[in-house]
Amino acid sequence: ILMDMQMPEMDGIEATVKIRELGGEWTSLPIVALTANVMENDRDACTRAGMDGFLTKPVRRDELLRVLQRWGRERLERAA
């Protein structure tokens, strides 16, 4: 999941917490924050909520590909 941190009704932190609370496979589904905020405390809040990664906006193509390759490869290895 590429999670926008600033959504109109529920922010990305709250949405991530709710997803993780579903349990089961939802606890291991990769969630990567998309945000313009780059402060260390923003990254820490994402990690505490259960996010697996962090991308800053504007998203650079190489960074997005790196994140997608990382999580795609890890999920494939777990399934094998």
Gaussian input, Z-matrix of N, CA and C with variables (Angstrom, degrees):
# hf/3-21g

backbone

0 1
 N
 C     1     B1
 C     2     B2     1     A1
 N     3     B3     2     A2     1     D1
 C     4     B4     3     A3     2     D2
 C     5     B5     4     A4     3     D3
 N     6     B6     5     A5     4     D4
 C     7     B7     6     A6     5     D5
 C     8     B8     7     A7     6     D6
 N     9     B9     8     A8     7     D7
 C    10    B10     9     A9     8     D8
 C    11    B11    10    A10     9     D9
 N    12    B12    11    A11    10    D10
 C    13    B13    12    A12    11    D11
 C    14    B14    13    A13    12    D12
 N    15    B15    14    A14    13    D13
 C    16    B16    15    A15    14    D14
 C    17    B17    16    A16    15    D15
 N    18    B18    17    A17    16    D16
 C    19    B19    18    A18    17    D17
 C    20    B20    19    A19    18    D18
 N    21    B21    20    A20    19    D19
 C    22    B22    21    A21    20    D20
 C    23    B23    22    A22    21    D21
 N    24    B24    23    A23    22    D22
 C    25    B25    24    A24    23    D23
 C    26    B26    25    A25    24    D24
 N    27    B27    26    A26    25    D25
 C    28    B28    27    A27    26    D26
 C    29    B29    28    A28    27    D27
 N    30    B30    29    A29    28    D28
 C    31    B31    30    A30    29    D29
 C    32    B32    31    A31    30    D30
 N    33    B33    32    A32    31    D31
 C    34    B34    33    A33    32    D32
 C    35    B35    34    A34    33    D33
 N    36    B36    35    A35    34    D34
 C    37    B37    36    A36    35    D35
 C    38    B38    37    A37    36    D36
 N    39    B39    38    A38    37    D37
 C    40    B40    39    A39    38    D38
 C    41    B41    40    A40    39    D39
 N    42    B42    41    A41    40    D40
 C    43    B43    42    A42    41    D41
 C    44    B44    43    A43    42    D42
 N    45    B45    44    A44    43    D43
 C    46    B46    45    A45    44    D44
 C    47    B47    46    A46    45    D45
 N    48    B48    47    A47    46    D46
 C    49    B49    48    A48    47    D47
 C    50    B50    49    A49    48    D48
 N    51    B51    50    A50    49    D49
 C    52    B52    51    A51    50    D50
 C    53    B53    52    A52    51    D51
 N    54    B54    53    A53    52    D52
 C    55    B55    54    A54    53    D53
 C    56    B56    55    A55    54    D54
 N    57    B57    56    A56    55    D55
 C    58    B58    57    A57    56    D56
 C    59    B59    58    A58    57    D57
 N    60    B60    59    A59    58    D58
 C    61    B61    60    A60    59    D59
 C    62    B62    61    A61    60    D60
 N    63    B63    62    A62    61    D61
 C    64    B64    63    A63    62    D62
 C    65    B65    64    A64    63    D63
 N    66    B66    65    A65    64    D64
 C    67    B67    66    A66    65    D65
 C    68    B68    67    A67    66    D66
 N    69    B69    68    A68    67    D67
 C    70    B70    69    A69    68    D68
 C    71    B71    70    A70    69    D69
 N    72    B72    71    A71    70    D70
 C    73    B73    72    A72    71    D71
 C    74    B74    73    A73    72    D72
 N    75    B75    74    A74    73    D73
 C    76    B76    75    A75    74    D74
 C    77    B77    76    A76    75    D75
 N    78    B78    77    A77    76    D76
 C    79    B79    78    A78    77    D77
 C    80    B80    79    A79    78    D78
 N    81    B81    80    A80    79    D79
 C    82    B82    81    A81    80    D80
 C    83    B83    82    A82    81    D81
 N    84    B84    83    A83    82    D82
 C    85    B85    84    A84    83    D83
 C    86    B86    85    A85    84    D84
 N    87    B87    86    A86    85    D85
 C    88    B88    87    A87    86    D86
 C    89    B89    88    A88    87    D87
 N    90    B90    89    A89    88    D88
 C    91    B91    90    A90    89    D89
 C    92    B92    91    A91    90    D90
 N    93    B93    92    A92    91    D91
 C    94    B94    93    A93    92    D92
 C    95    B95    94    A94    93    D93
 N    96    B96    95    A95    94    D94
 C    97    B97    96    A96    95    D95
 C    98    B98    97    A97    96    D96
 N    99    B99    98    A98    97    D97
 C   100   B100    99    A99    98    D98
 C   101   B101   100   A100    99    D99
 N   102   B102   101   A101   100   D100
 C   103   B103   102   A102   101   D101
 C   104   B104   103   A103   102   D102
 N   105   B105   104   A104   103   D103
 C   106   B106   105   A105   104   D104
 C   107   B107   106   A106   105   D105
 N   108   B108   107   A107   106   D106
 C   109   B109   108   A108   107   D107
 C   110   B110   109   A109   108   D108
 N   111   B111   110   A110   109   D109
 C   112   B112   111   A111   110   D110
 C   113   B113   112   A112   111   D111
 N   114   B114   113   A113   112   D112
 C   115   B115   114   A114   113   D113
 C   116   B116   115   A115   114   D114
 N   117   B117   116   A116   115   D115
 C   118   B118   117   A117   116   D116
 C   119   B119   118   A118   117   D117
 N   120   B120   119   A119   118   D118
 C   121   B121   120   A120   119   D119
 C   122   B122   121   A121   120   D120
 N   123   B123   122   A122   121   D121
 C   124   B124   123   A123   122   D122
 C   125   B125   124   A124   123   D123
 N   126   B126   125   A125   124   D124
 C   127   B127   126   A126   125   D125
 C   128   B128   127   A127   126   D126
 N   129   B129   128   A128   127   D127
 C   130   B130   129   A129   128   D128
 C   131   B131   130   A130   129   D129
 N   132   B132   131   A131   130   D130
 C   133   B133   132   A132   131   D131
 C   134   B134   133   A133   132   D132
 N   135   B135   134   A134   133   D133
 C   136   B136   135   A135   134   D134
 C   137   B137   136   A136   135   D135
 N   138   B138   137   A137   136   D136
 C   139   B139   138   A138   137   D137
 C   140   B140   139   A139   138   D138
 N   141   B141   140   A140   139   D139
 C   142   B142   141   A141   140   D140
 C   143   B143   142   A142   141   D141
 N   144   B144   143   A143   142   D142
 C   145   B145   144   A144   143   D143
 C   146   B146   145   A145   144   D144
 N   147   B147   146   A146   145   D145
 C   148   B148   147   A147   146   D146
 C   149   B149   148   A148   147   D147
 N   150   B150   149   A149   148   D148
 C   151   B151   150   A150   149   D149
 C   152   B152   151   A151   150   D150
 N   153   B153   152   A152   151   D151
 C   154   B154   153   A153   152   D152
 C   155   B155   154   A154   153   D153
 N   156   B156   155   A155   154   D154
 C   157   B157   156   A156   155   D155
 C   158   B158   157   A157   156   D156
 N   159   B159   158   A158   157   D157
 C   160   B160   159   A159   158   D158
 C   161   B161   160   A160   159   D159
 N   162   B162   161   A161   160   D160
 C   163   B163   162   A162   161   D161
 C   164   B164   163   A163   162   D162
 N   165   B165   164   A164   163   D163
 C   166   B166   165   A165   164   D164
 C   167   B167   166   A166   165   D165
 N   168   B168   167   A167   166   D166
 C   169   B169   168   A168   167   D167
 C   170   B170   169   A169   168   D168
 N   171   B171   170   A170   169   D169
 C   172   B172   171   A171   170   D170
 C   173   B173   172   A172   171   D171
 N   174   B174   173   A173   172   D172
 C   175   B175   174   A174   173   D173
 C   176   B176   175   A175   174   D174
 N   177   B177   176   A176   175   D175
 C   178   B178   177   A177   176   D176
 C   179   B179   178   A178   177   D177
 N   180   B180   179   A179   178   D178
 C   181   B181   180   A180   179   D179
 C   182   B182   181   A181   180   D180
 N   183   B183   182   A182   181   D181
 C   184   B184   183   A183   182   D182
 C   185   B185   184   A184   183   D183
 N   186   B186   185   A185   184   D184
 C   187   B187   186   A186   185   D185
 C   188   B188   187   A187   186   D186
 N   189   B189   188   A188   187   D187
 C   190   B190   189   A189   188   D188
 C   191   B191   190   A190   189   D189
 N   192   B192   191   A191   190   D190
 C   193   B193   192   A192   191   D191
 C   194   B194   193   A193   192   D192
 N   195   B195   194   A194   193   D193
 C   196   B196   195   A195   194   D194
 C   197   B197   196   A196   195   D195
 N   198   B198   197   A197   196   D196
 C   199   B199   198   A198   197   D197
 C   200   B200   199   A199   198   D198
 N   201   B201   200   A200   199   D199
 C   202   B202   201   A201   200   D200
 C   203   B203   202   A202   201   D201
 N   204   B204   203   A203   202   D202
 C   205   B205   204   A204   203   D203
 C   206   B206   205   A205   204   D204
 N   207   B207   206   A206   205   D205
 C   208   B208   207   A207   206   D206
 C   209   B209   208   A208   207   D207
 N   210   B210   209   A209   208   D208
 C   211   B211   210   A210   209   D209
 C   212   B212   211   A211   210   D210
 N   213   B213   212   A212   211   D211
 C   214   B214   213   A213   212   D212
 C   215   B215   214   A214   213   D213
 N   216   B216   215   A215   214   D214
 C   217   B217   216   A216   215   D215
 C   218   B218   217   A217   216   D216
 N   219   B219   218   A218   217   D217
 C   220   B220   219   A219   218   D218
 C   221   B221   220   A220   219   D219
 N   222   B222   221   A221   220   D220
 C   223   B223   222   A222   221   D221
 C   224   B224   223   A223   222   D222
 N   225   B225   224   A224   223   D223
 C   226   B226   225   A225   224   D224
 C   227   B227   226   A226   225   D225
 N   228   B228   227   A227   226   D226
 C   229   B229   228   A228   227   D227
 C   230   B230   229   A229   228   D228
 N   231   B231   230   A230   229   D229
 C   232   B232   231   A231   230   D230
 C   233   B233   232   A232   231   D231
 N   234   B234   233   A233   232   D232
 C   235   B235   234   A234   233   D233
 C   236   B236   235   A235   234   D234
 N   237   B237   236   A236   235   D235
 C   238   B238   237   A237   236   D236
 C   239   B239   238   A238   237   D237

   B1=1.4530
   B2=1.5201
   B3=1.3211
   B4=1.4561
   B5=1.5243
   B6=1.3276
   B7=1.4634
   B8=1.5231
   B9=1.3169
   B10=1.4601
   B11=1.5303
   B12=1.2907
   B13=1.4605
   B14=1.5213
   B15=1.3257
   B16=1.4526
   B17=1.5191
   B18=1.3179
   B19=1.4591
   B20=1.5237
   B21=1.3292
   B22=1.4640
   B23=1.5246
   B24=1.3178
   B25=1.4637
   B26=1.5220
   B27=1.3169
   B28=1.4549
   B29=1.5251
   B30=1.3322
   B31=1.4643
   B32=1.5290
   B33=1.3107
   B34=1.4540
   B35=1.5130
   B36=1.3297
   B37=1.4715
   B38=1.5274
   B39=1.3269
   B40=1.4652
   B41=1.5297
   B42=1.3335
   B43=1.4632
   B44=1.5306
   B45=1.3245
   B46=1.4660
   B47=1.5174
   B48=1.3168
   B49=1.4655
   B50=1.5231
   B51=1.3273
   B52=1.4711
   B53=1.5317
   B54=1.3183
   B55=1.4694
   B56=1.5183
   B57=1.3141
   B58=1.4686
   B59=1.5315
   B60=1.3140
   B61=1.4670
   B62=1.5305
   B63=1.3228
   B64=1.4597
   B65=1.5286
   B66=1.3290
   B67=1.4574
   B68=1.5131
   B69=1.3219
   B70=1.4617
   B71=1.5154
   B72=1.3249
   B73=1.4633
   B74=1.5212
   B75=1.3275
   B76=1.4607
   B77=1.5279
   B78=1.3231
   B79=1.4613
   B80=1.5219
   B81=1.3404
   B82=1.4655
   B83=1.5290
   B84=1.3189
   B85=1.4547
   B86=1.5270
   B87=1.3292
   B88=1.4680
   B89=1.5278
   B90=1.3181
   B91=1.4620
   B92=1.5208
   B93=1.3306
   B94=1.4598
   B95=1.5240
   B96=1.3213
   B97=1.4597
   B98=1.5206
   B99=1.3273
   B100=1.4612
   B101=1.5163
   B102=1.3261
   B103=1.4486
   B104=1.5181
   B105=1.3200
   B106=1.4556
   B107=1.5284
   B108=1.3206
   B109=1.4675
   B110=1.5259
   B111=1.3155
   B112=1.4613
   B113=1.5299
   B114=1.2972
   B115=1.4620
   B116=1.5307
   B117=1.3178
   B118=1.4653
   B119=1.5265
   B120=1.3420
   B121=1.4708
   B122=1.5278
   B123=1.3443
   B124=1.4623
   B125=1.5222
   B126=1.3188
   B127=1.4659
   B128=1.5275
   B129=1.3127
   B130=1.4667
   B131=1.5243
   B132=1.3250
   B133=1.4705
   B134=1.5272
   B135=1.3154
   B136=1.4680
   B137=1.5233
   B138=1.3116
   B139=1.4644
   B140=1.5324
   B141=1.3219
   B142=1.4678
   B143=1.5260
   B144=1.3228
   B145=1.4700
   B146=1.5189
   B147=1.3418
   B148=1.4596
   B149=1.5147
   B150=1.3222
   B151=1.4589
   B152=1.5272
   B153=1.3153
   B154=1.4611
   B155=1.5176
   B156=1.3055
   B157=1.4532
   B158=1.5042
   B159=1.3252
   B160=1.4533
   B161=1.5273
   B162=1.3213
   B163=1.4614
   B164=1.5187
   B165=1.3313
   B166=1.4595
   B167=1.5264
   B168=1.3262
   B169=1.4580
   B170=1.5245
   B171=1.2962
   B172=1.4583
   B173=1.5276
   B174=1.3208
   B175=1.4609
   B176=1.5194
   B177=1.3242
   B178=1.4662
   B179=1.5278
   B180=1.2919
   B181=1.4619
   B182=1.5251
   B183=1.3245
   B184=1.4629
   B185=1.5239
   B186=1.3274
   B187=1.4621
   B188=1.5247
   B189=1.3201
   B190=1.4679
   B191=1.5281
   B192=1.3019
   B193=1.4642
   B194=1.5272
   B195=1.3216
   B196=1.4665
   B197=1.5219
   B198=1.3264
   B199=1.4687
   B200=1.5292
   B201=1.3236
   B202=1.4639
   B203=1.5262
   B204=1.3192
   B205=1.4630
   B206=1.5222
   B207=1.3180
   B208=1.4664
   B209=1.5184
   B210=1.3212
   B211=1.4601
   B212=1.5140
   B213=1.3172
   B214=1.4507
   B215=1.5195
   B216=1.3247
   B217=1.4634
   B218=1.5277
   B219=1.3280
   B220=1.4647
   B221=1.5271
   B222=1.3397
   B223=1.4644
   B224=1.5245
   B225=1.3352
   B226=1.4548
   B227=1.5342
   B228=1.3240
   B229=1.4723
   B230=1.5173
   B231=1.3274
   B232=1.4809
   B233=1.5197
   B234=1.3317
   B235=1.4604
   B236=1.5273
   B237=1.3104
   B238=1.4821
   B239=1.5168
   A1=107.59
   A2=117.37
   A3=122.11
   A4=105.58
   A5=116.58
   A6=122.58
   A7=111.63
   A8=115.71
   A9=120.31
   A10=107.87
   A11=116.72
   A12=120.39
   A13=112.79
   A14=118.85
   A15=121.16
   A16=110.41
   A17=114.91
   A18=120.68
   A19=108.53
   A20=118.72
   A21=121.07
   A22=116.27
   A23=119.62
   A24=119.78
   A25=114.06
   A26=116.85
   A27=120.91
   A28=106.80
   A29=117.47
   A30=118.09
   A31=110.71
   A32=115.88
   A33=121.20
   A34=114.27
   A35=117.19
   A36=121.43
   A37=109.22
   A38=116.33
   A39=120.45
   A40=111.37
   A41=116.61
   A42=119.99
   A43=110.98
   A44=116.95
   A45=120.89
   A46=111.01
   A47=116.97
   A48=120.64
   A49=110.14
   A50=117.18
   A51=120.39
   A52=111.46
   A53=117.11
   A54=120.43
   A55=110.00
   A56=117.45
   A57=121.23
   A58=111.04
   A59=118.16
   A60=121.76
   A61=112.53
   A62=117.76
   A63=120.85
   A64=111.58
   A65=116.47
   A66=121.10
   A67=112.62
   A68=115.80
   A69=121.88
   A70=112.17
   A71=115.36
   A72=120.89
   A73=112.82
   A74=117.24
   A75=120.78
   A76=111.71
   A77=117.16
   A78=119.24
   A79=112.53
   A80=117.33
   A81=119.60
   A82=113.26
   A83=117.82
   A84=120.95
   A85=108.87
   A86=119.14
   A87=120.14
   A88=111.47
   A89=115.08
   A90=122.03
   A91=107.18
   A92=115.89
   A93=121.94
   A94=108.60
   A95=116.08
   A96=121.82
   A97=111.14
   A98=115.72
   A99=123.15
   A100=106.90
   A101=116.99
   A102=119.44
   A103=111.80
   A104=115.59
   A105=121.31
   A106=110.36
   A107=117.01
   A108=121.42
   A109=109.65
   A110=116.57
   A111=120.09
   A112=113.02
   A113=117.13
   A114=120.15
   A115=109.95
   A116=116.03
   A117=121.48
   A118=111.60
   A119=117.29
   A120=119.26
   A121=111.56
   A122=118.41
   A123=121.19
   A124=110.00
   A125=116.75
   A126=120.97
   A127=110.65
   A128=116.14
   A129=120.25
   A130=111.11
   A131=117.31
   A132=121.09
   A133=110.46
   A134=117.25
   A135=121.29
   A136=110.30
   A137=116.37
   A138=120.95
   A139=110.63
   A140=117.23
   A141=120.99
   A142=111.57
   A143=117.42
   A144=121.18
   A145=112.06
   A146=117.10
   A147=120.30
   A148=114.35
   A149=117.07
   A150=119.96
   A151=109.65
   A152=114.83
   A153=120.96
   A154=113.68
   A155=117.35
   A156=120.35
   A157=110.98
   A158=114.57
   A159=120.79
   A160=108.01
   A161=117.54
   A162=122.57
   A163=108.40
   A164=115.49
   A165=119.02
   A166=110.18
   A167=113.98
   A168=121.09
   A169=108.30
   A170=119.23
   A171=124.89
   A172=109.81
   A173=114.77
   A174=120.89
   A175=109.03
   A176=114.33
   A177=119.91
   A178=109.01
   A179=116.20
   A180=121.90
   A181=111.75
   A182=118.09
   A183=120.89
   A184=111.94
   A185=117.06
   A186=120.35
   A187=111.24
   A188=117.05
   A189=120.97
   A190=110.29
   A191=117.75
   A192=120.87
   A193=111.37
   A194=116.79
   A195=120.80
   A196=110.66
   A197=117.33
   A198=121.77
   A199=110.74
   A200=116.87
   A201=119.92
   A202=111.47
   A203=117.02
   A204=120.11
   A205=111.01
   A206=116.58
   A207=119.89
   A208=111.30
   A209=116.44
   A210=119.45
   A211=112.13
   A212=118.07
   A213=120.00
   A214=111.38
   A215=117.13
   A216=121.96
   A217=110.75
   A218=117.55
   A219=120.61
   A220=111.54
   A221=117.72
   A222=120.19
   A223=110.75
   A224=117.07
   A225=120.47
   A226=111.15
   A227=116.49
   A228=119.84
   A229=111.20
   A230=118.01
   A231=120.34
   A232=111.20
   A233=117.15
   A234=120.71
   A235=112.13
   A236=116.94
   A237=120.51
   A238=112.54
   D1=129.25
   D2=169.67
   D3=-94.99
   D4=107.12
   D5=-169.99
   D6=-99.04
   D7=111.43
   D8=174.15
   D9=-67.75
   D10=132.81
   D11=-176.24
   D12=-82.25
   D13=-18.94
   D14=-177.04
   D15=-122.94
   D16=83.09
   D17=177.77
   D18=-103.76
   D19=160.23
   D20=-172.35
   D21=-66.15
   D22=-41.37
   D23=-174.45
   D24=-104.71
   D25=-23.73
   D26=-177.73
   D27=-149.23
   D28=127.67
   D29=-179.96
   D30=-76.97
   D31=170.38
   D32=-176.27
   D33=-63.14
   D34=-32.73
   D35=178.16
   D36=-63.71
   D37=-51.43
   D38=-179.13
   D39=-62.15
   D40=-41.68
   D41=179.53
   D42=-63.36
   D43=-40.71
   D44=179.46
   D45=-64.59
   D46=-44.83
   D47=178.30
   D48=-58.50
   D49=-44.39
   D50=-179.99
   D51=-64.26
   D52=-39.52
   D53=177.74
   D54=-63.34
   D55=-47.40
   D56=-178.98
   D57=-63.00
   D58=-33.88
   D59=179.47
   D60=-67.17
   D61=-17.22
   D62=177.94
   D63=-65.90
   D64=-22.76
   D65=177.92
   D66=74.11
   D67=-167.40
   D68=178.71
   D69=55.80
   D70=-138.66
   D71=-178.66
   D72=-63.47
   D73=-20.91
   D74=-179.66
   D75=-65.31
   D76=-22.71
   D77=-179.23
   D78=-74.15
   D79=-21.20
   D80=-179.00
   D81=-110.36
   D82=1.46
   D83=177.63
   D84=-67.50
   D85=124.10
   D86=-179.06
   D87=-64.30
   D88=130.67
   D89=175.70
   D90=-124.87
   D91=124.30
   D92=-178.55
   D93=-119.18
   D94=126.06
   D95=179.97
   D96=-72.42
   D97=140.03
   D98=170.85
   D99=-117.53
   D100=115.37
   D101=-175.40
   D102=-153.05
   D103=154.98
   D104=173.61
   D105=-88.50
   D106=-11.79
   D107=-179.51
   D108=-83.57
   D109=124.52
   D110=-174.97
   D111=-117.66
   D112=12.72
   D113=-179.83
   D114=-71.64
   D115=150.89
   D116=-178.82
   D117=-58.86
   D118=-37.42
   D119=179.98
   D120=-67.50
   D121=-27.46
   D122=174.66
   D123=-67.09
   D124=-43.89
   D125=177.59
   D126=-63.03
   D127=-41.90
   D128=179.34
   D129=-62.18
   D130=-41.25
   D131=179.42
   D132=-63.15
   D133=-38.34
   D134=178.14
   D135=-64.50
   D136=-44.23
   D137=179.86
   D138=-64.05
   D139=-44.43
   D140=179.30
   D141=-61.83
   D142=-33.47
   D143=-179.78
   D144=-74.65
   D145=-15.17
   D146=178.89
   D147=108.49
   D148=13.85
   D149=177.94
   D150=-77.89
   D151=153.96
   D152=-175.95
   D153=-104.02
   D154=-12.28
   D155=-178.15
   D156=-161.19
   D157=179.22
   D158=-171.17
   D159=-151.64
   D160=123.30
   D161=174.03
   D162=-123.55
   D163=137.51
   D164=178.55
   D165=-95.77
   D166=147.97
   D167=176.19
   D168=-91.96
   D169=144.83
   D170=-5.29
   D171=-68.82
   D172=140.84
   D173=-177.32
   D174=-74.09
   D175=129.64
   D176=175.18
   D177=-87.71
   D178=138.64
   D179=-176.64
   D180=-54.18
   D181=-45.61
   D182=-177.27
   D183=-63.89
   D184=-36.53
   D185=178.31
   D186=-69.71
   D187=-41.45
   D188=177.41
   D189=-62.06
   D190=-45.24
   D191=178.77
   D192=-62.32
   D193=-39.96
   D194=178.25
   D195=-59.90
   D196=-45.73
   D197=-179.74
   D198=-65.78
   D199=-45.01
   D200=-179.64
   D201=-63.70
   D202=-40.66
   D203=178.70
   D204=-65.66
   D205=-41.32
   D206=-179.27
   D207=-60.72
   D208=-53.27
   D209=-175.03
   D210=-74.88
   D211=-31.95
   D212=176.04
   D213=-65.65
   D214=-43.37
   D215=179.50
   D216=-64.70
   D217=-44.74
   D218=-178.89
   D219=-63.13
   D220=-40.28
   D221=179.52
   D222=-67.47
   D223=-38.80
   D224=177.99
   D225=-64.91
   D226=-40.84
   D227=179.46
   D228=-65.47
   D229=-37.76
   D230=178.46
   D231=-67.34
   D232=-33.68
   D233=-177.80
   D234=-75.52
   D235=-22.25
   D236=-176.51
   D237=-74.76

